[in-house]
């Protein structure tokens, strides 16, 4: 085996795909293919996510200062936490979309379709992140 074969074996699409689970946890029979973890755009997306995540709480607090003050006065952070969680999911999904290369669904893959699927199906972004973390761990073992 030469070095090119070793690299090619490491990044085959079948090693980068995962089966999407339905909302009830059962396998869907369809797969999403992630970009290679060592590709430049994935590395940049993950660094960008870390940077945005570090800034997220402060910028959210600033943008929602009035709601935060009302929540503190009432001793009830329910609404604040719901809004915070939804905005965080939007951020996570936006970056998760940058990790995906394709899929085998009936609808042709595009970033627009992926963004729509991420918005419509809760947990899909979590599945993408979990698959990325697994792929990264497998890559680091090689």
TAJO-V420683 format. One record per helix or strand. SS is the DSSP state (H for helix, E for strand). FROM is the first residue (numbers start at 1). TO is the last residue. If there is no record, write none. Layout:
SS & FROM & TO
SS & FROM & TO
This chain:
H & 3 & 10
H & 13 & 16
E & 17 & 21
E & 27 & 34
H & 40 & 63
H & 65 & 74
H & 78 & 97
E & 100 & 103
H & 111 & 120
H & 124 & 141
